[in-house]
């Protein structure tokens, strides 16, 4: 998975998270945690965009 796919999966998941949690700011520290989580999944061999962004 390319870094562009990781960015896309994170952006999609983060937008959905913000829709469900209106009190969270765009720059919340959980966004970087989400990125690390998705990058870690990629390192384990997971490449399914839908699984990564919607898990």
N, C-alpha and C positions, 0 to 999 in steps of 0.2 A: 504494500500500500504506500502510495506516495504521500508526502507531507501535505499536498493539496487535498487529497482524500481525507486525511486526518482533520485538516482545517474545516472541510465541508461537513464532516460528521459532527464535529464539535459545535460548529455554528448552528446546525440544524437542531441538535439536542439542546443547546443553550437557549435558543429562541423558544422552544417548547417549554423548557423549564421556567423561563421568565413569564410565559403566558399563564402558567399554573401558580406561580408565586409572585404576586404583584409587588410585594414589599422588598424584593431583591433588586439591587442595582445592577446595571450592565457590567460594571467593573468589579463585581463581587469576587472574593478569593476562590469561591467554589468553581469559577470558570477555569482557573488554572488547574484545579484538581481534576476537573472533567477532562481537560487536555491530557494530563499525565495518565489518566485511566485509559483513555482511548489509545494513546501511544503505547502503553504497556500491553494492551490487547493485541495491537499490531505486532509487537515484538514476540508475542506467543504464537503468532501465525494466523490470527484472526483477520480476515480481509472483507467480510461481508458488511457493506456500508449500512444497510438497514439494521442489522444487528448492532453495529457500533453506535449509531445515532439514536436508536430507539430503545435501547436496553434499560 
